[in-house]
Amino acid sequence: MIIISGYMPATSGLYQQDGTLVQELSKHHRNFIKWNKYGDLFIIAGFGNLPGNIEIWSRQSLKLTGFCKREATVACEWSPCGRMFVCATISPRIRVDNSYSIYNYYGE
């Protein structure tokens, strides 16, 4: 399980079920975590009042596989294949400049 904790810049860490820290991943301005359905990739991002930086991590290697930035993101979901994800700015939270972007796990 991944937990983001502390004051900004917050610390992201991967923990075992018993609460033991496996590895500290990053210390940035982040507030969002999303696993793909296969559990091999996950996103750690800063949405809402944060600038929209998105880190894509590999669970197997615990290394960063990609990075991208999507400002004003309101929704973020993995595709069914688990290799791409979509970030969207949608109403009613933001009523102007509604759009979406699709990225692969390298952030491209």
C-alpha positions in Angstrom: 0.0 0.0 0.0 1.2 3.5 -0.7 0.7 6.4 1.8 1.3 10.1 1.3 1.9 11.7 4.7 3.2 14.9 6.3 3.1 18.6 5.4 3.9 19.7 1.9 6.2 18.6 0.5 4.7 15.3 1.6 6.5 12.0 1.7 5.2 9.1 -0.4 6.1 5.6 0.8 5.3 2.0 0.0 4.3 0.0 3.0 3.6 -3.7 3.8 0.2 -4.7 5.2 1.6 -4.7 8.7 2.7 -1.0 8.4 6.4 -1.7 7.8 8.0 0.8 5.4 9.4 -1.0 2.3 10.7 2.1 0.5 10.3 5.9 0.6 9.4 6.8 -3.0 9.5 10.6 -3.2 9.1 13.9 -1.3 7.1 16.3 -3.4 3.8 18.2 -3.5 1.5 15.2 -4.1 -2.0 14.3 -3.0 -3.3 11.5 -5.3 -2.5 7.8 -5.8 -4.0 5.5 -8.4 -3.0 1.8 -9.1 -3.7 0.2 -12.4 -5.9 -2.9 -12.2 -3.0 -5.3 -12.5 -1.1 -3.8 -9.6 2.2 -3.4 -11.6 2.0 0.4 -12.2 0.8 3.3 -10.1 0.5 7.1 -10.3 1.5 9.5 -7.6 0.3 13.0 -8.6 -0.6 16.5 -7.3 -4.0 17.6 -8.4 -6.6 20.1 -7.2 -4.7 23.1 -5.7 -1.4 21.5 -6.7 0.3 22.1 -10.1 -0.6 18.7 -11.7 2.8 16.9 -11.7 2.3 13.2 -12.4 4.8 10.4 -11.6 4.3 6.9 -13.0 6.0 4.2 -11.0 6.7 0.5 -11.6 5.8 -1.8 -8.6 8.3 -4.4 -9.7 11.4 -2.2 -9.8 10.1 0.6 -7.5 11.5 3.0 -10.1 10.0 6.0 -11.8 9.0 5.0 -15.4 7.6 8.3 -16.5 6.6 11.8 -15.7 4.2 14.3 -17.1 2.2 17.4 -16.1 -1.5 18.1 -16.5 -2.7 21.3 -14.8 -6.3 21.6 -13.5 -6.9 17.8 -13.5 -10.2 16.8 -11.8 -10.4 13.1 -12.8 -7.7 10.5 -13.6 -8.3 6.9 -14.5 -6.3 4.0 -15.9 -7.4 2.3 -19.1 -8.6 -1.3 -19.1 -5.2 -2.5 -20.5 -3.4 -0.9 -17.6 -0.8 0.8 -19.8 -2.4 4.1 -20.5 -4.4 6.6 -18.4 -6.6 9.6 -19.0 -6.6 12.9 -17.1 -9.5 15.3 -17.5 -10.7 18.7 -16.6 -14.5 18.5 -16.4 -17.5 20.4 -15.2 -19.0 21.2 -12.7 -15.7 21.7 -10.7 -14.1 23.7 -13.5 -16.5 25.2 -16.0 -14.0 26.5 -18.6 -11.3 24.8 -20.7 -12.8 21.3 -20.2 -10.6 18.8 -21.9 -8.8 15.4 -21.5 -5.4 14.0 -22.3 -4.3 10.4 -22.7 -0.8 9.3 -21.6 1.1 6.0 -21.7 3.1 4.8 -18.7 6.2 6.7 -19.9 4.2 10.0 -19.5 4.0 10.5 -23.3 
